[in-house]
Amino acid sequence: MTTTPALRIAVQSDSSDWVEITSSDDAPVKRVRTGSLGQAAQATSRSSRPVFVDLDVHVSDTVANAYAEYAADHPGWSAGTRTGVIVHPGTVATLASLLGDVSAAHVADGVTLRGPDAAALARIVDDVTPLLAARGVAVRTSAA
């Protein structure tokens, strides 16, 4: 029986540098900013380095609110619009589901959650990690 490697998570806000918040090795990573999970999976399959796919995230209490808030902050965006980047406005539960799919389908070795606020991204990670664990998705934890 093969096991799925643990999903690695990084964050990057508009005002902060890219930071991997899960444990990592010293191997350089390849970041992929693409419009689909399929394109990310292709990049992962061709890379000899760990690949992180960028996800622009916005989390709210309901999916409808998240869509409305994201659209208000990104004029011209609407659900289904091809933007050249994977966008996930939703709830913590829908984000956990997406991350679970990324892990299960081996789309990438890790994800970079992107958003305007570093503190909000940290809260999102804190909220989504237990939901991933409940789905059986291992997340690399920082070495203490």
MDAnalysis code that builds the backbone (N, CA, C; Angstrom):
import MDAnalysis as mda
import numpy as np

u = mda.Universe.empty(432, n_residues=144, atom_resindex=np.repeat(np.arange(144), 3), trajectory=True)
u.add_TopologyAttr("name", ["N", "CA", "C"] * 144)
u.add_TopologyAttr("resid", np.arange(1, 145))
u.add_TopologyAttr("resname", ["MET", "THR", "THR", "THR", "PRO", "ALA", "LEU", "ARG", "ILE", "ALA", "VAL", "GLN", "SER", "ASP", "SER", "SER", "ASP", "TRP", "VAL", "GLU", "ILE", "THR", "SER", "SER", "ASP", "ASP", "ALA", "PRO", "VAL", "LYS", "ARG", "VAL", "ARG", "THR", "GLY", "SER", "LEU", "GLY", "GLN", "ALA", "ALA", "GLN", "ALA", "THR", "SER", "ARG", "SER", "SER", "ARG", "PRO", "VAL", "PHE", "VAL", "ASP", "LEU", "ASP", "VAL", "HIS", "VAL", "SER", "ASP", "THR", "VAL", "ALA", "ASN", "ALA", "TYR", "ALA", "GLU", "TYR", "ALA", "ALA", "ASP", "HIS", "PRO", "GLY", "TRP", "SER", "ALA", "GLY", "THR", "ARG", "THR", "GLY", "VAL", "ILE", "VAL", "HIS", "PRO", "GLY", "THR", "VAL", "ALA", "THR", "LEU", "ALA", "SER", "LEU", "LEU", "GLY", "ASP", "VAL", "SER", "ALA", "ALA", "HIS", "VAL", "ALA", "ASP", "GLY", "VAL", "THR", "LEU", "ARG", "GLY", "PRO", "ASP", "ALA", "ALA", "ALA", "LEU", "ALA", "ARG", "ILE", "VAL", "ASP", "ASP", "VAL", "THR", "PRO", "LEU", "LEU", "ALA", "ALA", "ARG", "GLY", "VAL", "ALA", "VAL", "ARG", "THR", "SER", "ALA", "ALA"])
u.atoms.positions = np.array([
    [0.842, -1.180, 0.000],
    [0.000, 0.000, 0.000],
    [0.882, 1.236, 0.000],
    [0.619, 2.159, -0.928],
    [1.391, 3.391, -0.965],
    [0.673, 4.460, -0.165],
    [1.454, 5.350, 0.409],
    [0.862, 6.441, 1.163],
    [1.068, 7.737, 0.404],
    [0.119, 8.631, 0.566],
    [0.213, 9.941, -0.050],
    [1.128, 10.806, 0.790],
    [2.114, 11.457, 0.173],
    [2.967, 12.358, 0.956],
    [2.127, 13.469, 1.569],
    [2.570, 13.953, 2.699],
    [1.841, 15.017, 3.385],
    [1.816, 16.277, 2.530],
    [0.689, 16.958, 2.563],
    [0.523, 18.206, 1.837],
    [1.304, 19.309, 2.538],
    [2.051, 20.059, 1.772],
    [2.804, 21.189, 2.308],
    [2.005, 22.462, 2.047],
    [2.071, 23.414, 2.978],
    [1.300, 24.647, 2.859],
    [2.209, 25.846, 3.072],
    [2.051, 26.828, 2.195],
    [2.740, 28.108, 2.325],
    [1.691, 29.208, 2.233],
    [2.061, 30.382, 2.689],
    [1.177, 31.542, 2.578],
    [1.959, 32.710, 1.990],
    [1.225, 33.587, 1.328],
    [1.804, 34.832, 0.835],
    [0.687, 35.859, 0.752],
    [0.858, 36.929, 1.505],
    [-0.120, 38.009, 1.441],
    [0.411, 39.096, 0.519],
    [-0.433, 40.074, 0.263],
    [-0.021, 41.183, -0.594],
    [1.170, 41.931, -0.015],
    [1.312, 41.888, 1.312],
    [2.375, 42.662, 1.961],
    [3.478, 41.802, 2.576],
    [3.488, 40.502, 2.285],
    [4.521, 39.651, 2.884],
    [5.110, 38.704, 1.851],
    [6.299, 38.231, 2.156],
    [6.979, 37.281, 1.286],
    [6.353, 35.897, 1.419],
    [6.684, 35.027, 0.474],
    [6.257, 33.636, 0.494],
    [6.919, 32.946, 1.675],
    [6.109, 32.250, 2.488],
    [6.630, 31.540, 3.653],
    [5.958, 30.176, 3.730],
    [6.770, 29.122, 3.746],
    [6.203, 27.799, 3.977],
    [5.978, 27.647, 5.469],
    [4.754, 27.300, 5.846],
    [4.430, 27.203, 7.273],
    [4.421, 25.767, 7.769],
    [4.577, 24.831, 6.860],
    [4.730, 23.434, 7.259],
    [6.211, 23.108, 7.220],
    [6.566, 21.974, 7.764],
    [7.985, 21.623, 7.765],
    [8.461, 21.431, 6.335],
    [9.706, 21.720, 6.132],
    [10.249, 21.606, 4.786],
    [11.680, 21.101, 4.853],
    [12.152, 20.676, 3.717],
    [13.568, 20.355, 3.627],
    [14.234, 21.540, 2.925],
    [15.491, 21.416, 2.633],
    [16.207, 22.528, 2.022],
    [16.101, 22.556, 0.503],
    [15.390, 21.604, -0.069],
    [15.265, 21.561, -1.523],
    [14.460, 22.761, -2.014],
    [14.946, 23.425, -3.050],
    [14.180, 24.546, -3.592],
    [12.874, 24.038, -4.198],
    [11.848, 24.854, -4.101],
    [10.542, 24.477, -4.642],
    [10.286, 25.241, -5.931],
    [9.366, 24.715, -6.700],
    [8.908, 25.394, -7.908],
    [7.488, 25.856, -7.645],
    [7.244, 27.143, -7.812],
    [5.895, 27.673, -7.654],
    [5.218, 27.755, -9.005],
    [3.951, 27.378, -9.016],
    [3.171, 27.392, -10.244],
    [1.941, 28.260, -10.017],
    [1.790, 29.256, -10.853],
    [0.596, 30.105, -10.838],
    [-0.082, 29.869, -12.181],
    [-1.172, 29.123, -12.140],
    [-1.819, 28.691, -13.370],
    [-3.332, 28.750, -13.209],
    [-4.033, 28.617, -14.303],
    [-5.480, 28.756, -14.274],
    [-6.266, 27.495, -13.984],
    [-5.589, 26.353, -13.874],
    [-6.352, 25.128, -13.617],
    [-5.521, 24.111, -12.845],
    [-6.224, 23.238, -12.161],
    [-5.543, 22.158, -11.447],
    [-4.876, 21.201, -12.429],
    [-5.461, 21.017, -13.595],
    [-4.863, 20.153, -14.610],
    [-3.505, 20.671, -15.062],
    [-3.413, 21.973, -15.275],
    [-2.130, 22.564, -15.659],
    [-1.120, 22.435, -14.526],
    [-1.584, 22.585, -13.296],
    [-0.691, 22.425, -12.142],
    [-0.184, 20.988, -12.058],
    [-1.062, 20.023, -12.293],
    [-0.654, 18.612, -12.254],
    [0.379, 18.313, -13.335],
    [0.205, 18.897, -14.512],
    [1.192, 18.703, -15.580],
    [2.546, 19.268, -15.169],
    [2.546, 20.460, -14.570],
    [3.801, 21.066, -14.120],
    [4.455, 20.201, -13.050],
    [3.642, 19.636, -12.159],
    [4.165, 18.775, -11.098],
    [4.800, 17.525, -11.689],
    [4.138, 16.925, -12.656],
    [4.663, 15.683, -13.234],
    [5.971, 15.903, -13.993],
    [6.195, 17.116, -14.465],
    [7.421, 17.409, -15.219],
    [8.558, 17.924, -14.349],
    [8.298, 18.216, -13.093],
    [9.310, 18.855, -12.250],
    [10.061, 17.847, -11.389],
    [11.342, 18.069, -11.249],
    [12.141, 17.243, -10.338],
    [12.160, 17.849, -8.934],
    [11.605, 19.044, -8.797],
    [11.543, 19.718, -7.496],
    [10.111, 19.670, -6.968],
    [9.934, 19.850, -5.665],
    [8.578, 19.942, -5.126],
    [7.848, 21.138, -5.742],
    [6.592, 20.942, -6.117],
    [5.801, 21.990, -6.761],
    [4.714, 22.478, -5.811],
    [4.601, 23.792, -5.706],
    [3.534, 24.445, -4.958],
    [2.657, 25.186, -5.953],
    [1.351, 24.947, -5.903],
    [0.415, 25.653, -6.764],
    [-0.175, 26.823, -5.976],
    [-0.215, 28.000, -6.612],
    [-0.789, 29.185, -5.985],
    [-2.311, 29.117, -6.038],
    [-2.943, 29.406, -4.911],
    [-4.399, 29.495, -4.823],
    [-4.751, 30.840, -4.211],
    [-5.462, 31.685, -4.948],
    [-5.963, 32.923, -4.372],
    [-7.224, 32.563, -3.596],
    [-7.219, 32.819, -2.291],
    [-8.331, 32.385, -1.446],
    [-9.015, 33.568, -0.777],
    [-10.310, 33.409, -0.611],
    [-11.114, 34.341, 0.182],
    [-12.140, 33.485, 0.916],
    [-12.125, 33.557, 2.229],
    [-13.013, 32.721, 3.039],
    [-14.021, 33.601, 3.765],
    [-15.262, 33.138, 3.775],
    [-16.335, 33.823, 4.486],
    [-17.230, 32.762, 5.129],
    [-18.311, 33.222, 5.764],
    [-19.195, 32.290, 6.469],
    [-20.058, 31.456, 5.527],
    [-20.319, 31.959, 4.328],
    [-21.055, 31.190, 3.322],
    [-20.352, 31.349, 1.978],
    [-20.599, 30.415, 1.096],
    [-20.011, 30.501, -0.241],
    [-20.545, 31.735, -0.965],
    [-21.842, 31.994, -0.833],
    [-22.431, 33.162, -1.497],
    [-21.772, 34.454, -1.023],
    [-21.561, 34.577, 0.284],
    [-20.894, 35.774, 0.804],
    [-19.461, 35.865, 0.298],
    [-18.764, 34.743, 0.273],
    [-17.375, 34.746, -0.204],
    [-17.311, 35.193, -1.663],
    [-18.215, 34.683, -2.502],
    [-18.243, 35.098, -3.906],
    [-18.508, 36.594, -4.018],
    [-19.499, 37.086, -3.279],
    [-19.848, 38.510, -3.349],
    [-18.695, 39.385, -2.869],
    [-18.072, 38.996, -1.767],
    [-16.953, 39.780, -1.224],
    [-15.756, 39.757, -2.171],
    [-15.448, 38.592, -2.724],
    [-14.317, 38.488, -3.645],
    [-14.586, 39.315, -4.901],
    [-15.800, 39.228, -5.427],
    [-16.155, 39.994, -6.626],
    [-16.080, 41.497, -6.359],
    [-16.482, 41.926, -5.168],
    [-16.406, 43.352, -4.826],
    [-14.960, 43.831, -4.779],
    [-14.062, 42.967, -4.321],
    [-12.639, 43.317, -4.238],
    [-11.903, 43.144, -5.565],
    [-12.503, 42.436, -6.516],
    [-11.862, 42.140, -7.803],
    [-12.844, 42.443, -8.936],
    [-13.003, 43.729, -9.267],
    [-13.951, 44.108, -10.327],
    [-13.678, 43.330, -11.619],
    [-14.751, 42.877, -12.227],
    [-14.634, 42.105, -13.457],
    [-14.595, 40.605, -13.228],
    [-14.350, 40.186, -11.979],
    [-14.321, 38.759, -11.693],
    [-15.743, 38.262, -11.462],
    [-16.028, 37.071, -11.956],
    [-17.261, 36.366, -11.613],
    [-16.948, 34.880, -11.646],
    [-17.796, 34.109, -11.016],
    [-17.578, 32.661, -10.968],
    [-17.446, 32.114, -12.381],
    [-16.431, 31.290, -12.589],
    [-16.204, 30.684, -13.891],
    [-15.325, 31.501, -14.822],
    [-15.016, 32.732, -14.428],
    [-14.151, 33.574, -15.252],
    [-12.738, 33.012, -15.261],
    [-12.155, 32.862, -16.427],
    [-10.762, 32.408, -16.544],
    [-9.858, 33.600, -16.256],
    [-9.052, 33.473, -15.207],
    [-8.203, 34.588, -14.796],
    [-6.721, 34.264, -14.879],
    [-6.376, 33.043, -15.223],
    [-4.968, 32.663, -15.255],
    [-4.430, 32.259, -13.900],
    [-5.298, 32.250, -12.907],
    [-4.915, 31.826, -11.562],
    [-6.091, 31.055, -10.964],
    [-5.792, 30.095, -10.127],
    [-6.855, 29.352, -9.453],
    [-7.369, 30.220, -8.310],
    [-8.669, 30.461, -8.310],
    [-9.310, 31.319, -7.313],
    [-10.294, 30.475, -6.524],
    [-10.250, 30.619, -5.205],
    [-11.205, 29.886, -4.370],
    [-11.860, 30.819, -3.360],
    [-13.004, 31.426, -3.732],
    [-13.815, 32.089, -2.721],
    [-14.785, 31.042, -2.174],
    [-14.812, 30.886, -0.867],
    [-15.686, 29.879, -0.284],
    [-15.613, 29.897, 1.220],
    [-15.886, 28.768, 1.813],
    [-15.824, 28.620, 3.266],
    [-14.579, 27.813, 3.618],
    [-14.299, 27.727, 4.898],
    [-13.177, 26.897, 5.340],
    [-13.408, 25.448, 4.900],
    [-14.647, 24.993, 4.980],
    [-14.951, 23.605, 4.592],
    [-14.730, 23.376, 3.102],
    [-15.130, 24.327, 2.251],
    [-14.925, 24.127, 0.815],
    [-13.443, 24.219, 0.457],
    [-12.700, 25.051, 1.182],
    [-11.252, 25.119, 0.957],
    [-10.590, 23.805, 1.369],
    [-11.003, 23.254, 2.499],
    [-10.458, 21.962, 2.935],
    [-10.749, 20.887, 1.896],
    [-11.928, 20.924, 1.304],
    [-12.280, 19.957, 0.262],
    [-11.366, 20.116, -0.956],
    [-11.140, 21.355, -1.375],
    [-10.244, 21.598, -2.508],
    [-8.828, 21.110, -2.203],
    [-8.324, 21.430, -1.021],
    [-6.974, 20.995, -0.652],
    [-6.896, 19.471, -0.566],
    [-7.963, 18.853, -0.081],
    [-8.015, 17.393, -0.058],
    [-7.939, 16.810, -1.459],
    [-8.626, 17.446, -2.406],
    [-8.572, 16.997, -3.798],
    [-7.171, 17.175, -4.385],
    [-6.533, 18.307, -4.078],
    [-5.165, 18.556, -4.554],
    [-4.241, 17.450, -4.063],
    [-4.393, 17.077, -2.798],
    [-3.556, 16.033, -2.217],
    [-3.877, 14.660, -2.811],
    [-5.157, 14.306, -2.845],
    [-5.563, 12.973, -3.305],
    [-5.203, 12.729, -4.768],
    [-5.319, 13.762, -5.580],
    [-5.040, 13.617, -7.011],
    [-3.578, 13.900, -7.349],
    [-2.775, 14.146, -6.329],
    [-1.346, 14.437, -6.529],
    [-1.147, 15.593, -7.509],
    [-1.997, 16.611, -7.378],
    [-1.905, 17.787, -8.249],
    [-0.604, 18.533, -8.001],
    [-0.216, 18.641, -6.739],
    [1.010, 19.354, -6.370],
    [1.484, 18.837, -5.024],
    [2.741, 19.119, -4.724],
    [3.302, 18.730, -3.429],
    [2.828, 19.655, -2.323],
    [2.478, 20.864, -2.716],
    [2.038, 21.847, -1.738],
    [1.194, 22.915, -2.394],
    [0.608, 23.742, -1.558],
    [-0.197, 24.867, -2.025],
    [0.319, 26.139, -1.374],
    [0.217, 27.225, -2.107],
    [0.466, 28.546, -1.544],
    [-0.872, 29.249, -1.486],
    [-1.331, 29.518, -0.274],
    [-2.573, 30.256, -0.087],
    [-2.233, 31.734, -0.160],
    [-2.862, 32.433, -1.107],
    [-2.586, 33.851, -1.316],
    [-3.821, 34.675, -0.994],
    [-3.577, 35.828, -0.401],
    [-4.650, 36.748, -0.086],
    [-4.072, 38.068, 0.375],
    [-4.930, 39.039, 0.612],
    [-4.426, 40.367, 0.953],
    [-3.889, 40.502, 2.375],
    [-4.308, 39.632, 3.290],
    [-3.994, 39.829, 4.708],
    [-3.300, 38.607, 5.313],
    [-2.074, 38.797, 5.798],
    [-1.291, 37.692, 6.369],
    [-1.968, 37.076, 7.589],
    [-2.537, 37.901, 8.462],
    [-3.191, 37.377, 9.665],
    [-4.409, 36.531, 9.293],
    [-5.167, 36.971, 8.300],
    [-6.334, 36.196, 7.863],
    [-5.899, 34.859, 7.275],
    [-4.805, 34.849, 6.524],
    [-4.304, 33.593, 5.964],
    [-3.883, 32.628, 7.066],
    [-3.236, 33.142, 8.106],
    [-2.824, 32.284, 9.229],
    [-4.046, 31.676, 9.914],
    [-5.110, 32.467, 10.079],
    [-6.346, 31.944, 10.687],
    [-6.975, 30.877, 9.796],
    [-6.943, 31.109, 8.496],
    [-7.501, 30.125, 7.565],
    [-6.773, 28.793, 7.711],
    [-5.448, 28.845, 7.760],
    [-4.667, 27.609, 7.914],
    [-5.016, 26.920, 9.224],
    [-5.119, 27.687, 10.310],
    [-5.483, 27.106, 11.606],
    [-6.849, 26.430, 11.551],
    [-7.781, 27.029, 10.809],
    [-9.134, 26.481, 10.720],
    [-9.236, 25.290, 9.767],
    [-8.452, 25.302, 8.692],
    [-8.582, 24.260, 7.679],
    [-7.809, 22.987, 8.038],
    [-6.734, 23.105, 8.798],
    [-5.895, 21.943, 9.104],
    [-6.663, 20.813, 9.792],
    [-7.489, 21.093, 10.825],
    [-8.241, 19.985, 11.432],
    [-9.252, 19.350, 10.466],
    [-9.811, 20.149, 9.564],
    [-10.746, 19.589, 8.583],
    [-10.023, 18.667, 7.605],
    [-8.798, 19.032, 7.251],
    [-8.002, 18.150, 6.396],
    [-7.702, 16.839, 7.117],
    [-7.325, 16.941, 8.387],
    [-7.032, 15.736, 9.176],
    [-8.263, 14.834, 9.246],
    [-9.443, 15.428, 9.409],
    [-10.678, 14.645, 9.475],
    [-10.952, 13.921, 8.159],
    [-10.453, 14.470, 7.056],
    [-10.608, 13.843, 5.742],
    [-9.477, 12.863, 5.438],
    [-8.553, 12.719, 6.379],
    [-7.439, 11.804, 6.185],
    [-6.286, 12.389, 5.401],
    [-6.279, 13.719, 5.236],
    [-5.192, 14.383, 4.515],
    [-4.130, 14.795, 5.523],
    [-2.957, 14.217, 5.385],
    [-1.859, 14.579, 6.278],
    [-1.282, 15.918, 5.839],
    [-0.999, 16.756, 6.812],
    [-0.350, 18.037, 6.559],
    [0.966, 18.006, 7.304],
    [2.038, 18.308, 6.605],
    [3.339, 18.352, 7.289],
    [3.255, 19.365, 8.409],
    [3.748, 18.981, 9.555],
    [3.761, 19.918, 10.672],
    [5.163, 20.437, 10.882],
    [5.241, 21.629, 11.421],
    [6.547, 22.227, 11.677],
    [7.270, 21.429, 12.736],
    [8.558, 21.273, 12.546],
    [9.369, 20.573, 13.545],
    [9.510, 21.456, 14.764],
    [9.311, 20.895, 15.920],
    [9.401, 21.688, 17.143],
    [10.786, 21.602, 17.716],
])
